[in-house]
Amino acid sequence: MEAIKGKTVLEKISLALAAVLTLVHLAVLMDRFTLSNLLWLLAAGALTWLLLRGGKEEYFWYAFLGVGAAALVGFFAGFSRELYAIVTARGEYRNTAENFFTVLPGLLMLAGALGVTALGGLAFASRFPALGDRMRRLWYLPALLFAVTLLYGLCLGLLVALYGYGSRWAGFSEFVSLRTLLWGAFAFCLGLRAAGNEELPTRAVSADPEAAAPAVRYCPAAKLLFLTLITLGIWMFVWIYRTTAALLPYEGEHPRRPWLEVIFCLLLPFYAVYWLYRSAQLASLAADGEEDRRFSTLCLILGVLLTPIAMLLVQDKLNILADREPEIEVELEIMEPETPEEEPAGDASTVPEEEPAPAEDESVPTADEPASDEEKAVPAEDGTARIE
């Protein structure tokens, strides 16, 4: 228990997932002993022990290499086990057929496992320093590959069962399983650690949308809808992470953690409806300055019936906020007064001398002005007066 107390929430979740994976792979190995199942069990057990007790970087690297090796051996072993075949059996007649679409789940799982190996080497063993920044930007890709494997395998199995006239896909139970889901969740936690998002700092709460200035990304409605549909709903979880992070300045005393919200939405489908309702409240506060109950209630109803439409409504509020930020910056630049440049103070010798005050006007006084002492009227010989 002492080894667990000092760990972060993300480390505890990763440890719990690794422990459950060890038990699941142990049950699979007892049911069917193969080399790939043995490698999966050894890799999961080693990761559980290292995450609990710690160890050298080389030990972590070897454990993550075991994940990649297990996936590689299992991929090629799938051909001999006919995991990628559509089996048609009618009495004594039995036919197997393989094509690219039936092999694709194996390729996706192999790519996801290799991504786990790469992220593990980056996060725990300081591997791949040259590709570190690029891999951190794609931290969610391995988890996304596992999720696509799960959903694609589910759709493929249902299509074959409905329109295959008694045929079945042999790899359905191999790819559409609890193991795929758990490895996807573990890859997601590992990606967060590799990206440096283990703990989120507490941000100041502000009800003024202009003062908070969150990092909001503008996303057109067509782009969001296309990415959600083309990835069979997987992009929604990436959008949930980004939206939660953008709305953090408008949270209350207990802000939500983006990665934890994604995990809850993955494991608890109905939690995603509540997440849309809460995010709609915060988005209306950010865009309009106050919470709109009608808007959040509408998003709650659409979250149950038409989830993509509710996503588009929330994103529309975020787009309003994203468009507003550059306008505020331009206004501040225009209204900022220009400060005069101060002249550098020179030496005393270079200071110009003060100009003398202008002399008083020495014009001839008029008749109304009295003459000065130096100017006296002297009578002339002709009886007139002259001034000397």
C-alpha positions in Angstrom: 0.0 0.0 0.0 2.9 2.4 0.7 4.1 2.0 -2.9 0.6 3.1 -4.2 0.1 6.1 -1.9 2.8 8.2 -3.5 1.5 7.7 -7.1 -0.6 10.1 -9.1 -4.2 9.3 -10.2 -3.0 8.5 -13.7 -0.3 6.1 -12.5 -2.9 4.3 -10.3 -5.3 3.9 -13.2 -2.4 2.6 -15.4 -1.5 0.2 -12.7 -5.0 -1.1 -12.3 -5.4 -1.6 -16.1 -2.1 -3.5 -16.3 -3.2 -5.7 -13.4 -6.6 -6.5 -15.0 -4.8 -7.2 -18.3 -2.5 -9.7 -16.6 -5.5 -11.6 -15.2 -7.3 -11.6 -18.5 -4.3 -12.8 -20.4 -3.7 -15.5 -17.8 -7.3 -16.8 -18.4 -6.8 -16.7 -22.2 -3.5 -18.6 -21.9 -5.1 -21.3 -19.7 -7.9 -21.7 -22.3 -5.5 -21.8 -25.4 -1.7 -22.0 -25.0 0.0 -20.2 -27.8 3.3 -18.3 -28.1 1.5 -15.0 -28.7 -0.7 -15.5 -25.6 2.3 -16.3 -23.5 4.1 -13.1 -24.7 1.0 -11.0 -24.0 0.9 -12.4 -20.4 4.6 -11.8 -19.7 4.4 -8.3 -21.1 1.3 -7.4 -19.0 2.8 -9.0 -15.9 6.1 -7.2 -16.2 4.4 -3.8 -16.7 2.2 -4.5 -13.6 5.3 -5.2 -11.5 7.3 -2.3 -12.8 4.5 0.2 -12.4 4.0 -1.0 -8.8 7.6 -1.2 -7.7 9.5 0.8 -10.2 12.7 -0.2 -12.0 15.4 0.8 -14.4 14.6 2.4 -17.7 15.9 -0.7 -19.5 13.4 -2.9 -17.7 10.5 -0.7 -18.8 11.9 -0.7 -22.4 12.1 -4.5 -22.4 8.5 -4.8 -21.1 7.1 -2.5 -23.8 9.2 -4.4 -26.4 7.4 -7.5 -25.2 4.0 -5.8 -26.1 5.2 -5.2 -29.7 6.7 -8.7 -30.0 3.4 -10.3 -28.8 1.4 -8.3 -31.3 3.8 -9.2 -34.1 3.8 -12.9 -33.4 0.0 -12.9 -32.9 -0.5 -11.1 -36.2 1.3 -13.8 -38.3 -0.1 -16.6 -36.2 -3.6 -15.4 -37.1 -3.1 -16.7 -40.7 -2.4 -20.2 -39.5 -5.3 -20.1 -37.0 -7.7 -18.7 -39.7 -8.5 -15.7 -37.7 -8.8 -13.5 -40.8 -11.1 -15.9 -42.7 -14.8 -15.9 -43.3 -15.9 -19.4 -42.7 -18.9 -20.9 -44.5 -20.0 -24.3 -43.3 -23.1 -26.2 -44.6 -23.1 -29.8 -43.6 -19.9 -31.4 -44.8 -19.1 -28.4 -47.0 -16.7 -25.9 -45.5 -15.1 -22.9 -47.2 -12.7 -20.2 -45.9 -12.0 -16.9 -47.7 -9.6 -14.1 -46.7 -9.4 -10.6 -48.0 -8.0 -7.2 -47.0 -11.0 -6.2 -45.0 -10.8 -9.3 -42.8 -7.0 -8.8 -42.3 -7.4 -5.1 -41.5 -8.3 -5.6 -37.7 -5.1 -7.5 -37.3 -3.1 -4.7 -38.9 -4.8 -2.1 -36.8 -4.1 -4.0 -33.5 -0.5 -4.5 -34.6 -0.1 -0.8 -35.3 -1.7 0.1 -31.9 0.6 -2.3 -30.0 3.7 -0.9 -31.8 2.5 2.6 -30.9 2.3 1.5 -27.2 5.9 0.3 -27.5 7.0 3.6 -28.9 5.1 5.7 -26.3 6.4 3.5 -23.5 10.0 4.0 -24.7 9.4 7.7 -24.8 7.7 8.0 -21.5 9.7 5.6 -19.3 13.0 4.8 -21.1 13.9 8.2 -22.7 14.0 6.5 -26.2 13.5 8.2 -29.5 14.8 11.7 -28.5 14.8 12.9 -32.2 11.1 12.0 -32.6 10.0 13.1 -29.2 8.0 16.2 -30.1 6.3 14.6 -33.1 5.3 11.6 -31.0 3.9 13.7 -28.2 1.6 15.5 -30.7 0.3 12.1 -31.7 -0.1 10.7 -28.2 -3.7 9.6 -28.8 -3.0 7.6 -31.9 -2.3 4.1 -30.3 -5.5 4.4 -28.2 -7.4 5.5 -31.3 -6.1 2.5 -33.3 -7.3 0.0 -30.6 -10.7 1.7 -30.5 -11.0 1.6 -34.3 -10.1 -2.1 -34.1 -12.9 -2.8 -31.7 -15.5 -0.9 -33.6 -14.5 -2.1 -37.0 -14.4 -5.7 -35.8 -17.9 -5.3 -34.4 -19.3 -3.9 -37.6 -17.5 -6.6 -39.7 -18.8 -9.4 -37.6 -22.4 -8.1 -37.7 -22.3 -7.6 -41.5 -21.0 -11.1 -42.1 -23.6 -12.6 -39.7 -26.5 -10.6 -41.3 -25.6 -10.9 -45.0 -23.2 -13.9 -45.1 -26.0 -16.6 -45.5 -24.7 -18.7 -42.6 -21.1 -17.5 -42.7 -19.1 -16.1 -39.8 -15.9 -14.2 -39.3 -13.5 -16.4 -37.3 -11.6 -13.5 -35.7 -14.7 -11.9 -34.1 -14.0 -13.1 -30.5 -10.2 -12.3 -30.9 -10.5 -8.6 -31.8 -13.9 -7.7 -30.3 -13.0 -8.5 -26.8 -12.3 -7.1 -23.4 -8.5 -7.3 -24.1 -8.8 -4.8 -27.0 -10.8 -2.4 -24.8 -8.3 -2.6 -21.9 -5.3 -2.2 -24.1 -6.9 0.9 -25.7 -7.5 2.4 -22.2 -3.9 1.6 -21.2 -2.6 3.2 -24.4 -4.6 6.3 -23.7 -3.1 6.7 -20.2 0.3 6.0 -21.5 -0.1 8.7 -24.2 -1.1 11.2 -21.6 2.1 10.4 -19.6 4.2 10.7 -22.7 2.6 14.1 -23.6 3.2 15.4 -20.1 -0.5 15.7 -19.1 -0.3 13.7 -15.9 -1.6 16.5 -13.7 -3.5 19.6 -14.7 -2.7 22.9 -13.0 -5.5 24.8 -11.3 -6.6 27.8 -13.3 -8.2 31.0 -12.2 -12.0 31.0 -12.6 -13.5 33.9 -14.4 -17.1 34.6 -15.5 -15.9 37.2 -18.0 -15.3 35.5 -21.4 -13.0 38.3 -22.5 -10.8 38.1 -19.4 -10.4 34.3 -19.4 -8.9 33.9 -22.9 -8.9 30.0 -23.1 -7.0 28.2 -25.8 -10.1 27.6 -28.0 -9.7 26.0 -31.4 -11.9 27.0 -34.3 -13.4 23.9 -36.0 -15.9 24.2 -38.8 -19.1 22.1 -38.4 -18.5 20.2 -41.6 -15.0 19.2 -40.5 -16.2 18.0 -37.1 -19.0 16.0 -38.6 -16.8 14.5 -41.2 -14.1 13.4 -38.7 -16.7 11.9 -36.4 -18.3 9.9 -39.1 -15.2 8.7 -40.9 -13.7 7.4 -37.7 -16.9 5.7 -36.6 -17.3 8.1 -33.6 -13.7 7.8 -32.3 -12.9 11.4 -33.1 -15.6 12.4 -30.6 -13.3 11.4 -27.7 -10.5 13.6 -29.0 -13.0 16.4 -29.3 -14.1 15.8 -25.7 -10.6 16.1 -24.5 -10.0 19.4 -26.3 -13.3 20.9 -25.4 -12.9 20.1 -21.7 -9.5 21.7 -21.7 -10.8 24.8 -23.5 -13.6 25.2 -20.9 -11.4 24.9 -17.8 -11.3 28.6 -17.0 -15.1 28.6 -16.6 -15.3 25.7 -14.2 -16.1 26.0 -10.5 -14.1 25.0 -7.5 -13.7 21.4 -8.8 -12.6 21.6 -12.4 -12.9 18.6 -14.7 -9.8 16.8 -15.9 -9.9 16.3 -19.7 -8.3 12.8 -19.7 -10.5 11.6 -16.9 -13.6 12.8 -18.7 -12.6 10.8 -21.8 -12.1 7.6 -19.7 -15.5 8.1 -18.1 -17.1 8.6 -21.6 -15.4 5.5 -22.9 -16.4 3.2 -20.1 -19.8 4.8 -19.3 -21.8 5.6 -22.4 -24.5 7.6 -20.6 -21.9 9.8 -19.0 -21.2 11.3 -22.4 -24.8 12.7 -22.3 -24.2 14.4 -19.0 -20.8 15.7 -20.3 -22.6 17.3 -23.2 -25.1 18.9 -20.9 -22.4 20.3 -18.6 -20.2 21.5 -21.5 -23.2 23.2 -23.1 -23.7 25.2 -19.9 -20.1 26.3 -19.8 -20.0 27.0 -23.5 -23.0 29.3 -23.3 -21.3 31.0 -20.3 -18.1 31.5 -22.3 -19.8 32.8 -25.5 -22.8 34.8 -24.1 -21.6 35.7 -20.6 -24.3 33.8 -18.8 -25.6 30.2 -18.7 -28.5 29.5 -21.1 -30.7 26.7 -19.6 -32.7 26.3 -22.8 -29.5 25.7 -24.8 -28.1 23.2 -22.3 -31.5 21.3 -22.1 -31.6 21.1 -25.9 -28.1 19.6 -25.9 -29.1 17.1 -23.3 -32.1 15.9 -25.4 -30.0 15.8 -28.6 -27.2 14.0 -26.7 -29.6 11.0 -26.2 -31.2 11.1 -29.7 -28.7 12.8 -32.1 -25.3 13.1 -30.4 -23.5 14.6 -33.4 -26.0 17.5 -33.6 -25.4 18.3 -29.9 -21.6 18.3 -30.6 -22.1 20.8 -33.4 -24.1 23.1 -31.2 -21.5 23.1 -28.5 -18.7 23.6 -31.0 -20.7 26.6 -32.5 -20.5 28.3 -29.1 -16.7 27.6 -29.0 -16.3 29.0 -32.5 -18.0 32.2 -31.4 -15.5 32.5 -28.6 -12.5 31.6 -30.9 -13.6 34.4 -33.3 -13.9 36.9 -30.5 -10.3 36.6 -29.2 -8.5 38.2 -32.2 -11.0 41.0 -32.2 -10.2 41.9 -28.6 -6.5 41.9 -29.4 -7.1 44.3 -32.3 -9.1 46.7 -30.2 -6.5 46.8 -27.6 -3.8 47.6 -30.2 -5.9 50.5 -31.6 -6.9 52.0 -28.2 -3.4 51.8 -26.7 -2.1 55.4 -26.4 1.3 56.2 -28.0 3.9 57.1 -25.4 6.3 59.9 -26.5 9.9 58.9 -26.9 12.1 60.3 -24.2 15.2 62.2 -25.4 18.4 60.9 -23.9 19.9 63.2 -21.2 23.1 64.7 -22.5 26.1 66.2 -20.7 26.0 69.6 -19.1 28.3 70.9 -21.8 25.9 70.0 -24.6 22.9 71.7 -23.0 22.0 74.7 -25.1 22.4 78.2 -23.4 19.2 80.0 -22.6 18.4 82.7 -25.1 18.2 86.2 -23.7 14.8 87.7 -23.2 13.7 89.9 -26.0 14.4 93.6 -25.5 11.5 96.0 -24.8 10.1 97.8 -27.7 12.1 101.1 -28.0 9.7 102.7 -30.4 8.9 106.5 -30.3 6.2 107.1 -27.7 3.0 108.4 -29.0 1.3 111.5 -27.9 -0.6 109.7 -25.2 2.6 108.2 -23.7 4.9 110.4 -21.6 8.5 110.9 -22.7 11.3 109.3 -20.8 14.0 111.2 -18.9 16.5 110.9 -21.8 13.9 112.0 -24.3 12.9 115.6 -23.6 11.1 118.0 -25.7 13.2 121.0 -26.7 11.5 124.0 -28.2 12.6 124.8 -31.7 13.3 128.3 -33.2 10.1 128.2 -35.2 8.1 127.7 -32.1 7.6 123.9 -32.5 9.0 121.3 -30.2 11.6 118.7 -31.2 12.8 115.6 -29.3 16.5 115.2 -28.4 
